[in-house]
Amino acid sequence: MMSFFSSKKVQLTNHNCVLPHALKIPALEKLVGKRVVLASNSPHRKEILKTFGLEPEIVPSKFEETLLFGGFSDPHEYPVATASQKAVEVYERLVTEEPDDAPDLVIAADTVVLTHPPEGLSSMRFADEPLGPQDILEKPTDRDDNLRMLLDLNGGICEAVSGVSVVFPVLEAPGYKIKSIEERTKVYFAQNEESLLKAYVESGEGLDRAGGFAIQASISCIPLWIGRGLGGMLISKVEGDYQNVVGFPAASFFKFLDVLIEEEVDFLSD
């Protein structure tokens, strides 16, 4: 007698994103055996997470990043909104393509560089007078634009702002929840000679980086081919999370996961 029901079981992938050297903290222990996806092909983000014991599956987002920076009253909301769109796009795509093996957690990040008023400027103005809007520093269009950008930053301050969003499944519509954090780091430029700025521009390193410069991560496992961080020669001080400037605020992210475990009933539930 023919059965209409197959006895063959669906074989799901055995996910293991937590590496042996990971610290035994709630956030990482909860991720053992889960399908965790990083919605980015950034080697810096991948290697920073790997350093702390998390090696997510890489599925780059197809979100075109069409959000208008001027549409946000607070410029710090811009990278958070972009990260959220990236995470949702990847989560929805994977649920559609692989419904039997939907992700337990999708992580996305976006880092931008913003101009920043000089220190002490607020003390020289009336308290009710605004300091002026912060502008976003995009990737330079060419070497001339890169030099112009660095001359503007020289001896001043900019702000690296990362938005990190996670998407995870829940029972209520639309079937997932989005949670986000933001991290800000001040980057102080030294008063560099123009010859040094020109030499850095000629290296070509800053052409593919927001703000026109890159600094190396203080993480030994990041290979040199990812980027040597020659722009560190231009910097006098970093105030805040150094890794945030590289591309991912790991310390805040893992604390964020611990908070979600405590506060969100559906977060990474079995």
C-alpha positions in Angstrom: 0.0 0.0 0.0 1.4 3.4 -1.0 1.7 6.0 1.6 1.1 9.6 0.9 3.5 10.6 3.6 7.2 10.3 3.2 9.1 8.7 6.1 12.3 10.7 5.1 13.2 13.4 7.5 14.4 16.8 6.5 18.1 17.0 7.3 18.9 20.4 8.6 22.3 22.0 8.7 24.2 21.6 12.0 25.0 25.1 12.9 27.9 25.9 15.1 28.8 29.6 15.1 30.4 29.7 18.5 34.1 29.0 18.5 35.9 27.0 21.2 37.8 30.0 22.5 34.6 32.0 23.1 34.1 33.3 26.7 31.3 31.5 28.6 29.0 34.4 28.8 25.1 34.2 28.4 25.1 35.8 25.0 27.5 33.4 23.4 26.2 30.3 25.2 22.7 31.1 24.0 24.0 31.1 20.4 25.4 27.6 20.5 23.7 25.5 17.8 21.8 28.5 16.4 21.9 29.8 12.8 23.4 33.2 13.1 23.9 35.3 10.0 26.0 38.5 9.4 24.3 40.6 6.7 27.6 42.0 5.5 30.6 41.0 3.5 32.9 43.4 5.5 36.0 41.4 6.4 36.6 43.8 9.4 33.2 42.9 11.0 33.7 39.2 10.3 37.1 39.1 11.9 36.2 41.3 14.9 33.4 38.9 15.7 35.6 35.9 15.1 38.2 37.3 17.5 35.6 37.2 20.3 34.4 33.7 19.4 31.5 34.2 17.1 31.7 33.1 13.4 28.4 33.8 11.8 27.3 32.7 8.3 27.9 35.5 5.8 24.9 36.6 3.7 25.5 40.1 2.3 22.4 42.4 2.3 21.0 43.5 -1.1 19.5 46.6 0.5 20.6 49.5 -1.8 21.1 52.0 1.1 18.8 54.6 -0.5 17.8 56.3 2.8 18.2 60.1 2.7 20.5 61.4 5.4 18.7 64.7 5.4 15.5 62.9 6.3 16.7 62.3 9.9 16.4 65.0 12.5 19.1 63.3 14.5 22.0 62.2 12.2 22.9 59.3 14.6 19.6 57.6 13.6 20.8 57.2 10.0 23.2 54.3 10.5 20.7 52.5 12.8 17.9 52.8 10.2 20.3 51.5 7.4 21.4 48.6 9.6 17.8 47.7 10.3 16.9 47.7 6.6 19.9 45.4 5.9 19.0 42.9 8.6 15.3 42.8 7.6 16.1 42.3 3.9 18.4 39.3 4.7 16.0 37.8 7.2 13.0 37.9 4.9 15.0 36.5 2.0 16.4 33.6 4.0 13.0 32.7 5.5 11.5 32.7 2.0 14.4 30.7 0.4 15.0 28.3 3.3 11.8 28.1 5.4 12.9 24.8 7.1 16.1 26.4 8.2 15.3 30.0 9.0 17.9 32.1 10.8 17.7 32.4 14.5 19.5 35.8 14.4 20.5 38.2 11.7 23.1 40.8 12.5 23.6 44.0 10.4 25.7 47.1 11.0 26.3 50.4 9.3 29.1 52.8 10.2 29.3 56.4 9.1 31.6 59.3 9.8 30.1 62.6 10.9 31.7 66.0 11.3 31.9 67.3 14.9 32.2 70.7 16.4 35.6 71.5 17.9 36.0 70.9 21.6 35.2 73.9 23.8 33.1 75.6 21.1 30.0 75.2 23.1 31.5 77.3 26.0 32.1 80.2 23.6 28.5 80.4 22.5 25.2 81.3 24.1 23.6 78.2 25.6 20.5 78.5 23.5 22.4 79.0 20.2 22.7 75.7 18.2 26.2 74.5 17.2 25.0 73.7 13.7 24.2 70.4 12.0 26.6 67.5 11.7 27.3 66.5 8.1 27.9 63.0 6.9 31.3 62.3 5.3 30.8 59.8 2.5 33.5 57.9 0.6 35.7 60.3 -1.5 34.9 60.5 -5.2 38.6 60.6 -6.2 42.0 61.5 -4.8 41.4 65.3 -5.0 38.2 64.8 -3.0 40.0 62.6 -0.5 42.7 65.4 0.0 40.0 68.0 0.4 38.3 65.9 3.0 41.4 65.3 5.0 42.4 68.9 4.9 39.0 69.7 6.4 39.5 67.1 9.1 43.1 68.0 9.8 43.6 69.2 13.4 39.9 68.6 14.1 37.5 66.0 15.3 35.1 63.6 13.5 32.7 61.1 14.9 32.4 57.4 13.9 28.9 56.3 14.4 27.8 52.6 14.1 24.2 51.4 14.1 23.9 47.6 14.9 20.5 45.9 14.4 19.5 42.3 15.0 16.4 40.5 13.7 15.0 37.4 15.3 11.8 35.4 14.9 8.8 35.9 17.1 5.2 34.5 17.0 3.3 37.7 16.4 3.1 39.5 13.0 5.2 40.1 11.0 7.0 37.1 12.4 10.2 38.9 13.5 11.4 41.7 15.8 14.1 44.3 15.3 16.3 45.6 18.1 19.1 48.1 17.6 21.9 50.0 19.4 24.1 52.8 18.4 27.8 53.5 19.2 29.7 56.8 18.9 33.4 57.3 18.9 35.3 60.5 18.6 38.4 60.5 16.3 40.9 63.4 16.9 43.1 64.3 13.9 46.7 65.5 14.6 47.8 68.8 13.0 49.5 67.0 10.1 51.7 68.5 7.4 50.0 68.7 4.0 52.8 66.5 2.6 51.7 63.6 4.9 48.1 64.0 3.9 49.1 63.9 0.2 51.2 60.8 0.7 48.3 59.1 2.4 46.0 60.0 -0.4 48.4 58.6 -2.9 48.4 55.3 -1.0 44.7 54.9 -2.1 43.7 53.4 1.2 41.1 56.1 2.0 39.3 56.0 -1.3 37.0 53.2 -0.2 36.3 54.4 3.3 33.8 56.9 4.7 35.6 60.0 5.9 38.5 59.2 3.6 40.7 57.3 6.1 41.1 53.9 7.7 42.8 52.9 11.0 43.9 49.4 11.7 42.2 47.2 14.3 44.1 46.4 17.4 43.4 42.7 16.7 46.3 40.5 15.6 44.1 38.0 13.7 43.0 40.5 11.0 45.2 39.8 8.0 47.1 42.6 6.3 45.2 42.2 3.0 42.1 43.5 4.7 43.7 46.9 5.2 46.9 48.2 6.8 45.3 51.2 8.5 47.9 53.7 7.3 45.5 56.4 8.3 46.4 55.8 11.9 49.4 58.0 11.3 47.0 61.0 10.9 45.2 60.4 14.2 46.3 61.7 17.6 43.6 60.2 19.8 40.5 58.0 19.7 37.9 58.6 22.4 35.5 55.6 22.8 35.5 52.2 21.3 38.4 51.8 18.9 36.8 48.8 17.2 33.8 50.9 16.4 36.0 53.1 14.1 37.2 49.9 12.4 33.6 48.9 11.7 31.9 47.0 14.6 31.4 47.8 18.3 31.9 44.3 19.7 31.9 45.1 23.4 28.6 47.0 23.3 27.1 44.3 20.9 27.7 41.4 23.3 26.3 43.4 26.3 23.3 44.2 24.0 22.7 40.5 23.5 22.8 39.9 27.2 20.1 42.5 27.7 17.9 40.9 25.0 18.2 37.5 26.7 16.9 39.1 30.0 14.2 41.3 28.5 12.9 39.6 25.4 11.0 36.3 26.0 11.2 35.2 22.4 14.8 36.0 21.9 16.7 32.9 20.8 14.0 30.7 22.3 14.2 27.0 21.5 
